[in-house]
Amino acid sequence: MASLSFRHITVTYGSQHILRDLNLEINDGEFLVLLGPSGCGKSTLLNATAGLTDIQSGEIWIGDKDVKWEEPCDRNIAMVFQSCALYPRITVRQNMSLGLVPGRRCSTGIPQP
């Protein structure tokens, strides 16, 4: 594991601020639960961490590396959401398999049964 640091993160959709100057430090080994009402930015923060949502300003650090400009496949993290819409163009099985293939790169396909 590694520490995770959000420094002055801002995410907007049009004129709507979803995250505004968010600062959060999660130390290596800590357990974090994000709770809040629908639309408060929980999924936006997770998607920004994974590189699936662009941030307008700020930095995202994983360990000692700023990953703001890293491709999602180069961040070495995985998440599973309750919705299968994380990558809506692939199947639920493929969504669930993304984090299970060691060393998988963006251009590699998921083996089919």
MMTF fields as JSON, N, C-alpha, C and O atoms, coordinates in Angstrom:
{
  "mmtfVersion": "1.0.0",
  "mmtfProducer": "UNKNOWN",
  "numBonds": 451,
  "numAtoms": 452,
  "numGroups": 113,
  "numChains": 1,
  "numModels": 1,
  "chainsPerModel": [1],
  "groupsPerChain": [113],
  "chainIdList": ["A"],
  "bondAtomList": [4, 2, 8, 6, 12, 10, 16, 14, 20, 18, 24, 22, 28, 26, 32, 30, 36, 34, 40, 38, 44, 42, 48, 46, 52, 50, 56, 54, 60, 58, 64, 62, 68, 66, 72, 70, 76, 74, 80, 78, 84, 82, 88, 86, 92, 90, 96, 94, 100, 98, 104, 102, 108, 106, 112, 110, 116, 114, 120, 118, 124, 122, 128, 126, 132, 130, 136, 134, 140, 138, 144, 142, 148, 146, 152, 150, 156, 154, 160, 158, 164, 162, 168, 166, 172, 170, 176, 174, 180, 178, 184, 182, 188, 186, 192, 190, 196, 194, 200, 198, 204, 202, 208, 206, 212, 210, 216, 214, 220, 218, 224, 222, 228, 226, 232, 230, 236, 234, 240, 238, 244, 242, 248, 246, 252, 250, 256, 254, 260, 258, 264, 262, 268, 266, 272, 270, 276, 274, 280, 278, 284, 282, 288, 286, 292, 290, 296, 294, 300, 298, 304, 302, 308, 306, 312, 310, 316, 314, 320, 318, 324, 322, 328, 326, 332, 330, 336, 334, 340, 338, 344, 342, 348, 346, 352, 350, 356, 354, 360, 358, 364, 362, 368, 366, 372, 370, 376, 374, 380, 378, 384, 382, 388, 386, 392, 390, 396, 394, 400, 398, 404, 402, 408, 406, 412, 410, 416, 414, 420, 418, 424, 422, 428, 426, 432, 430, 436, 434, 440, 438, 444, 442, 448, 446],
  "bondOrderList": [1, 1, 1, 1, 1, 1, 1, 1, 1, 1, 1, 1, 1, 1, 1, 1, 1, 1, 1, 1, 1, 1, 1, 1, 1, 1, 1, 1, 1, 1, 1, 1, 1, 1, 1, 1, 1, 1, 1, 1, 1, 1, 1, 1, 1, 1, 1, 1, 1, 1, 1, 1, 1, 1, 1, 1, 1, 1, 1, 1, 1, 1, 1, 1, 1, 1, 1, 1, 1, 1, 1, 1, 1, 1, 1, 1, 1, 1, 1, 1, 1, 1, 1, 1, 1, 1, 1, 1, 1, 1, 1, 1, 1, 1, 1, 1, 1, 1, 1, 1, 1, 1, 1, 1, 1, 1, 1, 1, 1, 1, 1, 1],
  "groupList": [{"groupName": "MET", "atomNameList": ["N", "CA", "C", "O"], "elementList": ["N", "C", "C", "O"], "formalChargeList": [0, 0, 0, 0], "bondAtomList": [1, 0, 2, 1, 3, 2], "bondOrderList": [1, 1, 2], "singleLetterCode": "M", "chemCompType": "L-PEPTIDE LINKING"}, {"groupName": "ALA", "atomNameList": ["N", "CA", "C", "O"], "elementList": ["N", "C", "C", "O"], "formalChargeList": [0, 0, 0, 0], "bondAtomList": [1, 0, 2, 1, 3, 2], "bondOrderList": [1, 1, 2], "singleLetterCode": "A", "chemCompType": "L-PEPTIDE LINKING"}, {"groupName": "SER", "atomNameList": ["N", "CA", "C", "O"], "elementList": ["N", "C", "C", "O"], "formalChargeList": [0, 0, 0, 0], "bondAtomList": [1, 0, 2, 1, 3, 2], "bondOrderList": [1, 1, 2], "singleLetterCode": "S", "chemCompType": "L-PEPTIDE LINKING"}, {"groupName": "LEU", "atomNameList": ["N", "CA", "C", "O"], "elementList": ["N", "C", "C", "O"], "formalChargeList": [0, 0, 0, 0], "bondAtomList": [1, 0, 2, 1, 3, 2], "bondOrderList": [1, 1, 2], "singleLetterCode": "L", "chemCompType": "L-PEPTIDE LINKING"}, {"groupName": "PHE", "atomNameList": ["N", "CA", "C", "O"], "elementList": ["N", "C", "C", "O"], "formalChargeList": [0, 0, 0, 0], "bondAtomList": [1, 0, 2, 1, 3, 2], "bondOrderList": [1, 1, 2], "singleLetterCode": "F", "chemCompType": "L-PEPTIDE LINKING"}, {"groupName": "ARG", "atomNameList": ["N", "CA", "C", "O"], "elementList": ["N", "C", "C", "O"], "formalChargeList": [0, 0, 0, 0], "bondAtomList": [1, 0, 2, 1, 3, 2], "bondOrderList": [1, 1, 2], "singleLetterCode": "R", "chemCompType": "L-PEPTIDE LINKING"}, {"groupName": "HIS", "atomNameList": ["N", "CA", "C", "O"], "elementList": ["N", "C", "C", "O"], "formalChargeList": [0, 0, 0, 0], "bondAtomList": [1, 0, 2, 1, 3, 2], "bondOrderList": [1, 1, 2], "singleLetterCode": "H", "chemCompType": "L-PEPTIDE LINKING"}, {"groupName": "ILE", "atomNameList": ["N", "CA", "C", "O"], "elementList": ["N", "C", "C", "O"], "formalChargeList": [0, 0, 0, 0], "bondAtomList": [1, 0, 2, 1, 3, 2], "bondOrderList": [1, 1, 2], "singleLetterCode": "I", "chemCompType": "L-PEPTIDE LINKING"}, {"groupName": "THR", "atomNameList": ["N", "CA", "C", "O"], "elementList": ["N", "C", "C", "O"], "formalChargeList": [0, 0, 0, 0], "bondAtomList": [1, 0, 2, 1, 3, 2], "bondOrderList": [1, 1, 2], "singleLetterCode": "T", "chemCompType": "L-PEPTIDE LINKING"}, {"groupName": "VAL", "atomNameList": ["N", "CA", "C", "O"], "elementList": ["N", "C", "C", "O"], "formalChargeList": [0, 0, 0, 0], "bondAtomList": [1, 0, 2, 1, 3, 2], "bondOrderList": [1, 1, 2], "singleLetterCode": "V", "chemCompType": "L-PEPTIDE LINKING"}, {"groupName": "TYR", "atomNameList": ["N", "CA", "C", "O"], "elementList": ["N", "C", "C", "O"], "formalChargeList": [0, 0, 0, 0], "bondAtomList": [1, 0, 2, 1, 3, 2], "bondOrderList": [1, 1, 2], "singleLetterCode": "Y", "chemCompType": "L-PEPTIDE LINKING"}, {"groupName": "GLY", "atomNameList": ["N", "CA", "C", "O"], "elementList": ["N", "C", "C", "O"], "formalChargeList": [0, 0, 0, 0], "bondAtomList": [1, 0, 2, 1, 3, 2], "bondOrderList": [1, 1, 2], "singleLetterCode": "G", "chemCompType": "PEPTIDE LINKING"}, {"groupName": "GLN", "atomNameList": ["N", "CA", "C", "O"], "elementList": ["N", "C", "C", "O"], "formalChargeList": [0, 0, 0, 0], "bondAtomList": [1, 0, 2, 1, 3, 2], "bondOrderList": [1, 1, 2], "singleLetterCode": "Q", "chemCompType": "L-PEPTIDE LINKING"}, {"groupName": "ASP", "atomNameList": ["N", "CA", "C", "O"], "elementList": ["N", "C", "C", "O"], "formalChargeList": [0, 0, 0, 0], "bondAtomList": [1, 0, 2, 1, 3, 2], "bondOrderList": [1, 1, 2], "singleLetterCode": "D", "chemCompType": "L-PEPTIDE LINKING"}, {"groupName": "ASN", "atomNameList": ["N", "CA", "C", "O"], "elementList": ["N", "C", "C", "O"], "formalChargeList": [0, 0, 0, 0], "bondAtomList": [1, 0, 2, 1, 3, 2], "bondOrderList": [1, 1, 2], "singleLetterCode": "N", "chemCompType": "L-PEPTIDE LINKING"}, {"groupName": "GLU", "atomNameList": ["N", "CA", "C", "O"], "elementList": ["N", "C", "C", "O"], "formalChargeList": [0, 0, 0, 0], "bondAtomList": [1, 0, 2, 1, 3, 2], "bondOrderList": [1, 1, 2], "singleLetterCode": "E", "chemCompType": "L-PEPTIDE LINKING"}, {"groupName": "PRO", "atomNameList": ["N", "CA", "C", "O"], "elementList": ["N", "C", "C", "O"], "formalChargeList": [0, 0, 0, 0], "bondAtomList": [1, 0, 2, 1, 3, 2], "bondOrderList": [1, 1, 2], "singleLetterCode": "P", "chemCompType": "L-PEPTIDE LINKING"}, {"groupName": "CYS", "atomNameList": ["N", "CA", "C", "O"], "elementList": ["N", "C", "C", "O"], "formalChargeList": [0, 0, 0, 0], "bondAtomList": [1, 0, 2, 1, 3, 2], "bondOrderList": [1, 1, 2], "singleLetterCode": "C", "chemCompType": "L-PEPTIDE LINKING"}, {"groupName": "LYS", "atomNameList": ["N", "CA", "C", "O"], "elementList": ["N", "C", "C", "O"], "formalChargeList": [0, 0, 0, 0], "bondAtomList": [1, 0, 2, 1, 3, 2], "bondOrderList": [1, 1, 2], "singleLetterCode": "K", "chemCompType": "L-PEPTIDE LINKING"}, {"groupName": "TRP", "atomNameList": ["N", "CA", "C", "O"], "elementList": ["N", "C", "C", "O"], "formalChargeList": [0, 0, 0, 0], "bondAtomList": [1, 0, 2, 1, 3, 2], "bondOrderList": [1, 1, 2], "singleLetterCode": "W", "chemCompType": "L-PEPTIDE LINKING"}],
  "groupTypeList": [0, 1, 2, 3, 2, 4, 5, 6, 7, 8, 9, 8, 10, 11, 2, 12, 6, 7, 3, 5, 13, 3, 14, 3, 15, 7, 14, 13, 11, 15, 4, 3, 9, 3, 3, 11, 16, 2, 11, 17, 11, 18, 2, 8, 3, 3, 14, 1, 8, 1, 11, 3, 8, 13, 7, 12, 2, 11, 15, 7, 19, 7, 11, 13, 18, 13, 9, 18, 19, 15, 15, 16, 17, 13, 5, 14, 7, 1, 0, 9, 4, 12, 2, 17, 1, 3, 10, 16, 5, 7, 8, 9, 5, 12, 14, 0, 2, 3, 11, 3, 9, 16, 11, 5, 5, 17, 2, 8, 11, 7, 16, 12, 16],
  "groupIdList": [1, 2, 3, 4, 5, 6, 7, 8, 9, 10, 11, 12, 13, 14, 15, 16, 17, 18, 19, 20, 21, 22, 23, 24, 25, 26, 27, 28, 29, 30, 31, 32, 33, 34, 35, 36, 37, 38, 39, 40, 41, 42, 43, 44, 45, 46, 47, 48, 49, 50, 51, 52, 53, 54, 55, 56, 57, 58, 59, 60, 61, 62, 63, 64, 65, 66, 67, 68, 69, 70, 71, 72, 73, 74, 75, 76, 77, 78, 79, 80, 81, 82, 83, 84, 85, 86, 87, 88, 89, 90, 91, 92, 93, 94, 95, 96, 97, 98, 99, 100, 101, 102, 103, 104, 105, 106, 107, 108, 109, 110, 111, 112, 113],
  "secStructList": [7, 7, 7, 3, 3, 3, 3, 3, 3, 3, 3, 3, 3, 6, 6, 3, 3, 3, 3, 3, 3, 3, 3, 3, 3, 3, 7, 6, 6, 7, 7, 7, 7, 7, 7, 7, 7, 6, 6, 1, 1, 2, 2, 2, 2, 2, 2, 2, 2, 2, 6, 1, 1, 7, 7, 1, 3, 3, 3, 3, 3, 3, 6, 6, 3, 3, 7, 6, 6, 1, 7, 4, 4, 4, 1, 7, 7, 7, 7, 7, 7, 1, 1, 6, 6, 1, 1, 6, 6, 1, 7, 2, 2, 2, 2, 2, 2, 4, 4, 4, 1, 6, 6, 7, 7, 6, 6, 7, 7, 7, 7, 7, 7],
  "xCoordList": [0.822, 0.0, 0.863, 2.075, 0.238, 0.938, -0.004, -1.217, 0.571, -0.266, -0.967, -0.535, -2.042, -2.815, -3.089, -3.592, -2.754, -2.879, -3.586, -3.203, -4.621, -5.343, -5.02, -5.248, -4.492, -4.06, -4.768, -4.479, -5.68, -6.402, -7.114, -7.026, -7.823, -8.512, -9.799, -10.617, -9.958, -11.195, -11.661, -10.896, -12.934, -13.566, -14.876, -15.682, -15.075, -16.33, -16.908, -16.183, -18.223, -18.936, -19.723, -20.73, -19.264, -19.868, -19.615, -18.472, -20.662, -20.506, -20.697, -20.584, -20.988, -21.251, -19.953, -19.263, -19.617, -18.461, -18.853, -19.782, -18.151, -18.391, -17.446, -17.87, -16.173, -15.171, -14.516, -14.097, -14.429, -13.863, -12.75, -13.01, -11.506, -10.336, -10.284, -10.079, -10.475, -10.461, -9.037, -8.158, -8.811, -7.525, -7.779, -8.601, -7.071, -7.259, -5.975, -5.386, -5.541, -4.359, -4.801, -5.444, -4.462, -4.744, -3.398, -2.722, -3.014, -1.707, -1.703, -2.743, -0.537, -0.34, -0.92, -0.588, -1.777, -2.362, -3.665, -4.329, -4.049, -5.313, -6.49, -6.361, -7.621, -8.863, -9.783, -9.965, -10.362, -11.204, -12.544, -12.604, -13.607, -14.949, -15.476, -15.451, -15.951, -16.551, -18.066, -18.678, -18.657, -20.107, -20.638, -20.002, -21.791, -22.412, -23.603, -23.795, -24.405, -25.599, -25.236, -24.119, -26.185, -26.015, -25.624, -26.222, -24.616, -24.203, -23.182, -22.864, -22.653, -21.717, -20.265, -19.398, -19.976, -18.629, -17.85, -16.668, -18.477, -17.771, -17.218, -16.021, -18.081, -17.647, -16.721, -15.803, -16.949, -16.066, -14.651, -13.691, -14.509, -13.187, -12.522, -11.336, -13.276, -12.72, -12.34, -11.278, -13.2, -12.895, -11.685, -10.888, -11.534, -10.355, -9.098, -8.055, -9.192, -8.053, -7.625, -6.433, -8.601, -8.309, -7.896, -7.413, -8.074, -7.732, -8.862, -8.647, -10.077, -11.231, -11.963, -12.768, -11.686, -12.262, -11.118, -10.251, -11.115, -10.086, -10.355, -11.505, -9.271, -9.4, -8.984, -8.073, -9.654, -9.332, -8.107, -7.342, -7.914, -6.726, -6.412, -7.26, -5.183, -4.745, -3.828, -3.448, -3.483, -2.565, -3.12, -3.743, -2.881, -3.204, -1.898, -1.263, -1.501, -0.256, -0.565, -1.343, 0.045, 0.028, 1.462, 2.349, 1.678, 3.045, 3.777, 3.295, 4.939, 5.745, 5.658, 6.564, 4.557, 4.422, 3.106, 2.032, 3.207, 2.02, 1.481, 2.155, 0.275, -0.278, -1.313, -2.025, -1.393, -2.402, -2.372, -3.427, -1.199, -1.084, -0.843, -0.634, -0.866, -0.66, -1.92, -3.039, -1.722, -2.845, -3.45, -2.74, -4.745, -5.356, -4.628, -4.478, -4.181, -3.521, -2.139, -1.583, -1.572, -0.244, -0.298, 0.748, -1.49, -1.62, -1.552, -1.406, -1.655, -1.52, -2.536, -2.201, -3.771, -4.853, -6.062, -6.169, -6.968, -8.198, -9.33, -9.11, -10.54, -11.731, -12.869, -12.88, -13.814, -15.046, -16.193, -16.278, -17.069, -18.215, -19.454, -19.471, -20.478, -21.731, -22.442, -23.263, -22.148, -22.762, -21.81, -20.595, -22.374, -21.519, -21.214, -20.677, -21.541, -21.366, -19.999, -19.806, -19.035, -17.713, -17.132, -16.725, -17.1, -16.729, -17.944, -18.028, -18.871, -20.145, -20.045, -21.001, -18.921, -18.804, -18.337, -18.247, -18.04, -17.639, -18.61, -19.397, -18.539, -19.485, -19.191, -18.126, -20.162, -19.961, -18.755, -17.932, -18.646, -17.511, -16.189, -15.248, -16.114, -14.885, -14.601, -13.448, -15.636, -15.449, -14.868, -13.924, -15.428, -14.965, -13.563, -12.821, -13.196, -11.901, -10.748, -9.589, -11.031, -9.968, -8.864, -7.685, -9.22, -8.211, -7.614, -6.755, -8.046, -7.601, -6.511, -5.943, -6.21, -5.208, -3.875, -3.697, -2.92, -1.629, -0.902, -0.807, -0.395, 0.403, -0.38, 0.214, -1.698, -2.514, -2.238, -2.127, -2.128, -1.934, -3.217, -4.074, -3.347, -4.565, -4.907, -6.081, -3.909, -4.168, -4.437, -4.771, -4.3, -4.488, -5.952, -6.668, -6.391, -7.77, -7.909, -6.921, -9.121, -9.427, -9.69, -10.48, -9.04, -9.286, -10.757, -11.373, -11.301, -12.69, -12.74, -11.808, -13.831, -13.957, -14.148, -14.271],
  "yCoordList": [-1.186, 0.0, 1.245, 1.179, 2.357, 3.64, 4.698, 4.499, 5.808, 6.925, 7.533, 7.36, 8.237, 8.894, 10.314, 10.533, 11.273, 12.674, 13.465, 13.422, 14.183, 15.082, 16.496, 16.857, 17.295, 18.65, 19.669, 19.779, 20.395, 21.486, 21.011, 21.653, 19.878, 19.29, 20.056, 20.297, 20.431, 21.044, 20.287, 20.07, 19.888, 19.238, 19.961, 20.16, 20.347, 20.999, 20.31, 19.754, 20.357, 19.95, 21.172, 21.524, 21.813, 23.077, 24.108, 24.316, 24.747, 25.747, 25.147, 25.851, 23.841, 23.167, 22.653, 21.827, 23.135, 22.622, 21.324, 21.307, 20.248, 18.968, 18.836, 18.484, 19.117, 19.17, 20.54, 20.971, 21.218, 22.568, 22.641, 22.591, 22.759, 22.908, 21.827, 22.121, 20.569, 19.43, 19.093, 18.968, 18.948, 18.516, 17.327, 17.406, 16.216, 15.004, 14.194, 13.986, 13.736, 12.88, 11.528, 11.462, 10.454, 9.1, 8.399, 8.174, 8.06, 7.448, 5.976, 5.318, 5.471, 4.064, 3.225, 3.446, 2.272, 1.382, 1.864, 1.099, 3.105, 3.607, 3.07, 2.771, 2.955, 2.508, 3.714, 4.44, 3.932, 5.106, 4.678, 3.823, 5.265, 5.066, 6.434, 7.375, 6.545, 7.795, 7.678, 6.836, 8.508, 8.517, 9.905, 10.911, 9.951, 11.237, 11.061, 9.991, 12.097, 12.005, 11.92, 12.241, 11.491, 11.425, 12.798, 13.812, 12.817, 14.067, 14.879, 15.998, 14.337, 15.14, 15.006, 15.719, 14.097, 14.008, 12.755, 12.661, 11.781, 10.55, 9.816, 9.542, 9.506, 8.785, 9.63, 9.101, 10.93, 11.823, 11.749, 11.698, 11.742, 11.641, 10.31, 10.276, 9.22, 7.909, 7.846, 7.328, 8.368, 8.372, 9.241, 8.888, 10.363, 11.215, 10.482, 10.574, 9.761, 8.983, 7.943, 7.738, 7.29, 6.26, 6.842, 6.108, 8.14, 8.762, 8.743, 9.002, 8.436, 8.365, 9.693, 9.888, 10.606, 11.952, 12.952, 12.84, 13.926, 14.966, 15.943, 16.256, 16.421, 17.469, 18.79, 18.827, 19.865, 21.17, 21.778, 22.496, 21.497, 21.996, 21.086, 20.323, 21.184, 20.394, 19.255, 19.108, 18.454, 17.328, 16.102, 16.204, 14.937, 13.661, 12.892, 12.576, 12.594, 11.877, 10.47, 10.287, 9.487, 8.106, 7.805, 7.732, 7.631, 7.515, 8.821, 9.89, 8.733, 9.936, 10.41, 11.083, 10.057, 10.387, 11.123, 10.656, 12.277, 13.01, 12.305, 12.265, 11.753, 10.955, 11.721, 11.123, 13.025, 13.814, 13.557, 13.498, 13.405, 13.225, 11.777, 11.5, 10.852, 9.43, 8.839, 9.209, 7.926, 7.19, 6.296, 5.879, 5.998, 5.128, 3.793, 3.313, 3.198, 1.892, 1.978, 0.951, 3.165, 3.333, 3.7, 3.867, 3.828, 4.239, 3.065, 3.274, 1.839, 0.632, 0.595, 0.231, 0.971, 0.873, 0.253, 0.27, -0.292, -0.874, -0.623, -0.527, -0.518, -0.316, -1.111, -1.391, -1.468, -2.092, -1.254, -1.007, -0.821, -0.014, -0.898, -1.989, -0.437, -1.178, -1.174, -2.053, -0.225, -0.137, -0.725, -0.546, -1.428, -1.99, -0.943, -1.282, 0.31, 1.364, 2.034, 3.075, 1.464, 2.071, 2.218, 3.307, 1.126, 1.139, 0.594, -0.614, 1.438, 0.954, 0.206, -0.461, 0.298, -0.363, -1.812, -2.509, -2.268, -3.666, -4.346, -3.69, -5.67, -6.441, -6.309, -5.841, -6.734, -6.752, -7.625, -7.254, -8.788, -9.689, -8.98, -9.087, -8.262, -7.55, -6.437, -6.234, -5.71, -4.686, -5.298, -4.757, -6.426, -7.07, -7.657, -7.761, -8.037, -8.671, -7.686, -8.093, -6.415, -5.444, -5.464, -5.408, -5.542, -5.523, -6.873, -6.975, -7.916, -9.271, -9.794, -10.853, -9.08, -9.542, -8.893, -7.694, -9.683, -9.097, -8.465, -9.056, -7.261, -6.588, -6.156, -5.825, -6.153, -5.785, -4.346, -3.463, -4.111, -2.773, -2.358, -3.197, -1.089, -0.568, -1.282, -1.516, -1.623, -2.168, -3.671, -4.234, -4.323, -5.768, -6.108, -5.402, -7.174, -7.606, -8.553, -9.1, -8.741, -9.69, -11.036, -11.113, -12.108, -13.429, -13.822, -13.612, -14.374, -14.826, -16.313, -17.048, -16.77, -18.205, -19.043, -20.264],
  "zCoordList": [0.0, 0.0, 0.0, 0.207, -0.23, -0.215, 0.343, 0.415, 0.729, 1.168, -0.044, -1.183, 0.223, -0.825, -0.361, 0.741, -1.208, -0.818, -1.909, -3.078, -1.506, -2.402, -1.96, -0.805, -2.868, -2.528, -3.419, -4.61, -2.83, -3.509, -4.779, -5.826, -4.675, -5.826, -6.127, -5.239, -7.383, -7.859, -9.095, -10.035, -9.076, -10.223, -10.48, -9.571, -11.723, -12.106, -13.329, -14.154, -13.428, -14.635, -15.069, -14.455, -16.123, -16.524, -15.436, -15.031, -14.967, -13.903, -12.51, -11.507, -12.449, -11.172, -10.55, -11.149, -9.351, -8.618, -7.915, -7.108, -8.22, -7.556, -6.37, -5.269, -6.593, -5.525, -5.603, -6.677, -4.48, -4.477, -3.434, -2.232, -3.907, -3.039, -1.953, -0.775, -2.374, -1.444, -1.039, -1.891, 0.245, 0.786, 1.7, 2.613, 1.455, 2.246, 2.219, 1.158, 3.387, 3.505, 4.053, 5.101, 3.354, 3.82, 3.932, 2.928, 5.144, 5.375, 4.997, 5.007, 4.668, 4.363, 5.501, 6.666, 5.169, 6.163, 6.773, 7.472, 6.531, 7.066, 6.261, 5.074, 6.913, 6.295, 6.191, 7.168, 5.022, 4.8, 4.23, 3.346, 4.729, 4.192, 3.785, 4.578, 2.556, 2.079, 2.189, 1.533, 3.005, 3.192, 2.885, 3.199, 2.277, 2.006, 1.099, 0.521, 0.967, 0.128, -1.355, -1.762, -2.126, -3.571, -4.107, -3.745, -4.972, -5.6, -4.835, -5.235, -3.728, -2.924, -3.382, -2.875, -4.339, -4.879, -4.52, -4.85, -3.851, -3.464, -4.687, -4.762, -5.626, -6.83, -7.685, -8.313, -7.717, -8.468, -7.917, -8.686, -6.594, -5.98, -6.321, -6.648, -6.247, -6.591, -8.067, -8.415, -8.931, -10.365, -10.684, -11.553, -10.001, -10.197, -9.741, -10.389, -8.636, -8.139, -9.164, -9.392, -9.781, -10.775, -12.12, -12.982, -12.315, -13.588, -14.588, -15.772, -14.128, -15.019, -15.129, -16.039, -14.206, -14.215, -14.136, -13.27, -15.033, -15.004, -13.87, -13.561, -13.251, -12.246, -12.888, -13.716, -12.501, -13.071, -12.403, -13.047, -11.121, -10.432, -9.258, -8.796, -8.788, -7.647, -8.043, -9.204, -7.047, -7.233, -6.528, -5.471, -7.132, -6.505, -6.388, -7.394, -5.158, -4.906, -4.411, -3.475, -5.042, -4.555, -4.166, -5.015, -2.861, -2.364, -2.609, -2.236, -3.236, -3.485, -4.934, -5.426, -5.622, -7.039, -7.306, -6.924, -7.966, -8.402, -9.645, -10.675, -9.559, -10.653, -11.486, -12.292, -11.293, -12.012, -13.521, -14.154, -14.095, -15.546, -15.949, -17.13, -15.003, -15.307, -15.942, -15.587, -16.876, -17.443, -16.356, -15.442, -16.441, -15.433, -15.261, -14.137, -16.351, -16.248, -15.619, -15.231, -15.506, -14.912, -13.43, -12.802, -12.867, -11.461, -10.49, -9.285, -10.99, -10.175, -9.032, -7.905, -9.331, -8.354, -9.037, -10.264, -8.243, -8.778, -7.797, -6.589, -8.325, -7.501, -8.104, -9.302, -7.276, -7.738, -7.205, -6.002, -8.084, -7.699, -7.637, -8.207, -6.952, -6.883, -8.227, -8.491, -9.062, -10.378, -11.413, -11.327, -12.39, -13.443, -14.508, -15.563, -14.257, -15.253, -15.191, -15.819, -14.445, -14.375, -15.778, -16.181, -16.506, -17.924, -18.67, -18.894, -19.053, -19.588, -20.913, -21.308, -21.602, -22.909, -22.805, -23.815, -21.584, -21.42, -20.465, -19.783, -20.428, -19.624, -18.132, -17.731, -17.32, -15.871, -15.538, -14.701, -16.192, -15.948, -16.228, -15.441, -17.336, -17.676, -16.673, -16.292, -16.238, -15.209, -13.942, -13.366, -13.506, -12.276, -12.44, -11.464, -13.652, -13.906, -14.02, -13.939, -14.202, -14.461, -13.412, -13.761, -12.153, -11.098, -10.784, -9.908, -11.475, -11.155, -12.071, -11.806, -13.137, -14.092, -13.74, -13.958, -13.189, -12.789, -13.972, -15.048, -13.754, -14.773, -15.994, -17.02, -15.906, -17.063, -17.473, -16.622, -18.764, -19.324, -20.04, -20.319, -20.332, -20.961, -22.265, -22.553, -23.044, -24.37, -24.37, -25.413, -23.231, -23.178, -22.978, -22.269, -23.595, -23.413, -22.237, -21.749, -21.792, -20.728, -21.387, -22.328, -20.909, -21.501, -21.378, -20.333, -22.412, -22.415, -22.093, -22.418, -21.449, -21.118, -22.361, -22.27]
}
